[in-house]
């Protein structure tokens, strides 16, 4: 119940007439520009090791100066 002498009640937030809302003006959203990455190039770093097998790894090559484990043969 409101007291007749209480005039402050009408000054509280929410008791006033509602204001009409104006719609926000929004800019259209544009997707960000894509930076094209430079084309990747496969470097053939294993080429200096000699021939390679199907997987691209160095193939085993018999060397007369090494044994089957790859260690040098002392002569």
DRENDO-1510 file (C-alpha; in Angstrom, 1 decimal, always signed):
<recs>
REC; n; res; u; v; w
REC; 1; UNK; +0.0; +0.0; +0.0 .
REC; 2; UNK; +1.2; +3.5; -0.9 .
REC; 3; UNK; +1.2; +6.2; +1.6 .
REC; 4; UNK; -0.5; +9.4; +0.2 .
REC; 5; UNK; +2.3; +11.5; +1.5 .
REC; 6; UNK; +5.0; +9.5; -0.1 .
REC; 7; UNK; +5.8; +11.2; -3.4 .
REC; 8; UNK; +9.2; +9.6; -3.8 .
REC; 9; UNK; +7.7; +6.3; -4.9 .
REC; 10; UNK; +7.0; +7.6; -8.4 .
REC; 11; UNK; +10.6; +8.7; -8.8 .
REC; 12; UNK; +12.0; +5.3; -8.3 .
REC; 13; UNK; +13.4; +3.5; -11.4 .
REC; 14; UNK; +10.8; +1.4; -13.1 .
REC; 15; UNK; +7.7; +3.4; -12.1 .
REC; 16; UNK; +7.9; +5.9; -14.9 .
REC; 17; UNK; +6.4; +5.5; -18.3 .
REC; 18; UNK; +8.4; +3.2; -20.5 .
REC; 19; UNK; +10.5; +4.9; -23.2 .
REC; 20; UNK; +10.1; +3.8; -26.8 .
REC; 21; UNK; +13.0; +1.8; -28.0 .
REC; 22; UNK; +14.8; +2.9; -31.2 .
REC; 23; UNK; +16.3; +0.0; -33.2 .
REC; 24; UNK; +20.1; +0.0; -33.4 .
REC; 25; UNK; +21.6; +0.6; -36.8 .
REC; 26; UNK; +24.1; -2.1; -37.4 .
REC; 27; UNK; +26.7; -2.3; -40.1 .
REC; 28; UNK; +26.5; -5.5; -42.3 .
REC; 29; UNK; +29.1; -8.0; -41.2 .
REC; 30; UNK; +31.6; -8.8; -44.0 .
REC; 31; UNK; +33.7; -11.9; -43.7 .
REC; 32; UNK; +37.4; -11.3; -43.2 .
REC; 33; UNK; +39.6; -11.4; -46.2 .
REC; 34; UNK; +41.7; -14.6; -46.5 .
REC; 35; UNK; +45.4; -14.3; -47.0 .
REC; 36; UNK; +46.5; -16.9; -49.5 .
REC; 37; UNK; +49.5; -18.7; -48.1 .
REC; 38; UNK; +52.5; -19.3; -50.4 .
REC; 39; UNK; +52.5; -22.7; -52.1 .
REC; 40; UNK; +54.6; -25.1; -50.2 .
REC; 41; UNK; +57.5; -26.8; -51.9 .
REC; 42; UNK; +59.0; -30.2; -50.9 .
REC; 43; UNK; +62.7; -29.9; -50.2 .
REC; 44; UNK; +64.7; -33.0; -51.2 .
REC; 45; UNK; +67.2; -33.0; -48.3 .
REC; 46; UNK; +67.9; -36.7; -48.4 .
REC; 47; UNK; +69.2; -36.5; -51.9 .
REC; 48; UNK; +72.8; -36.0; -50.7 .
REC; 49; UNK; +72.6; -39.4; -48.9 .
REC; 50; UNK; +72.2; -41.4; -52.1 .
REC; 51; UNK; +69.4; -43.4; -53.6 .
REC; 52; UNK; +66.1; -43.7; -51.7 .
REC; 53; UNK; +63.5; -46.5; -51.5 .
REC; 54; UNK; +59.7; -46.2; -52.2 .
REC; 55; UNK; +59.1; -44.5; -48.8 .
REC; 56; UNK; +61.7; -41.8; -49.6 .
REC; 57; UNK; +64.1; -42.9; -47.0 .
REC; 58; UNK; +67.7; -43.6; -47.9 .
REC; 59; UNK; +68.1; -47.1; -49.3 .
REC; 60; UNK; +70.8; -49.5; -48.0 .
REC; 61; UNK; +73.8; -49.5; -50.3 .
REC; 62; UNK; +76.6; -52.0; -49.8 .
REC; 63; UNK; +79.9; -50.2; -49.1 .
REC; 64; UNK; +83.1; -52.2; -49.1 .
REC; 65; UNK; +84.5; -50.0; -46.4 .
REC; 66; UNK; +81.8; -50.8; -43.9 .
REC; 67; UNK; +80.4; -54.0; -42.4 .
REC; 68; UNK; +76.7; -55.0; -42.2 .
REC; 69; UNK; +76.1; -52.8; -39.2 .
REC; 70; UNK; +77.5; -49.7; -41.0 .
REC; 71; UNK; +80.6; -49.5; -38.9 .
REC; 72; UNK; +83.9; -48.9; -40.7 .
REC; 73; UNK; +86.2; -51.9; -41.4 .
REC; 74; UNK; +89.7; -51.4; -40.1 .
REC; 75; UNK; +92.4; -52.6; -42.6 .
</recs>
